[in-house]
Amino acid sequence: MNISITGHHITITDAMKDVVMDKLSKVERHFDQIQSIKVILSLDNNRSDTSHSGKNNHKAEALMRVAGQEMFVQSYDDDMYKAIHEMADKLDRQVRKYKTRIDRKTRSSKRKPSFAIPATEPVDESYAY
């Protein structure tokens, strides 16, 4: 799995990298067919509904690629570490949902159709119509 961590208006510290890697390893335990994860940690000083009345707002985003699909999550918080935890939890929920969906598809394709005709039974020819 290829993980890239970048910062936007913020310097990424070793502690932040360690927390991100630790949280994403838990996501990888649930689903091992992850191709890559791109994490963007940013600091937003805007005044908007998501930035809690103009306080310094930390945002953690992740774009994960698996075979045939991309999953995107983002979280906002006043503390970067809380935003990272929330982002990882959201990503974990999406991965578990995706895995359940894939398992259901493969399970249903392996099932025999319900309209299958049972093996032929010997016919009693003495029975007259």
N, C-alpha and C positions, 0 to 999 in steps of 0.2 A: 504494500500500500504506500502510495506516495503522498506525503503531507507537506503542504507549503503554508507557511505562516507569514503574513505581511502586516504591516502597520500603516495606518493612514492618520496623519497628524499625531502620532504617538510613537514612542520608541519601545520596541519589543524587548522586554527583559528576559533573562534566563528563567526566572520564576514563572513568567507568563507562558513561555514555551513549554516548560515542564508540566504546568497545569493543563494546557491544551493537549499535549501528547498523552498525558495520563487519562484524561476524559475520553479522548478519541480511541484509545486502546480498548476501553470498555465497549464502545460502539462496534469495534472490530470483532470483539468476542461474540457478538450476536450474529454477525454476518461477515464471512471471510472473503467474499467476492467483490470487495470494494476496490475500484481501480485507482482513484485519487480523491483527495480532499483538499480544498483550498480554503484557508481560514483567513479572514480579514478582521483585524481588531482596529477600531477607530475611536477617535474622540470627537464629539460633535458639540459645538457651542451654540447651536441655533436655538431660537425660541420657537418651539412648536409643541403640538400635543404630545409627541413622543419624547420630548426632551425635558419633561417635568419642570416647566416654568423657567426654562433658561439656565438651569444648573449645568455644570459639566456633565455631559452624558456619554457614557461608554457604550459602544455598540460592538457586538460580536456577530459575525456572519460566517456561514460555512456553505460551500458548494461541494456536494459529494457526487461523484460519478460512479455508477454501477453499470453493469451490462444493459444497455438499452434505455437508461433513464438517468436523469439528474435530479438531485434533491437539494433544495435550498432552504435554509433556516436563518433567522436573525433574531437577536434579542437585545434589549436595551436595559440598562440599569445605571444607577449612580456609582456602582463599584464594578470595575472591570472583571474581577474574579467571579462575582455573582452573574454577570452577563455571560461569561464563558461557561459556567455551570448550567445556566438555563439553556444556552445554545446547544450544549452537548446533550442535555436531556431531550430537547425537541428533536434533535437528529436521531437519537436512539429510538424515540417513539416512531419516527418515520421509517427507520430501518426495520423495526419489528413488524410494522404494518405491511411493508413491502414484502418481507420474508413470508408472512402469513399468506399474502395474496399469491405469491409464487408457489407456495406449498399447496394451496388449494387447487391451483390450476394443474399442477403435475399430478396430484392425487385424483382429480376428476378425469384426467385423460387416461389414467391407468385402469380405471374402473371398467368393468364389462357393461355393455348397455343393458338396460332393464328389460328390453324387448327381445332378448336373446332366446332362441328356441332351444329347449333342453335336448339332450342327446335322444336319438330315436329309440323308442321302446318297441319291443316286439308286438306286432299286431296280431290280435286274436282273430283268425280268419273264420272261426266257427260261428261267429256272431253274424246273424243275418239281418238285413235291413228290411 
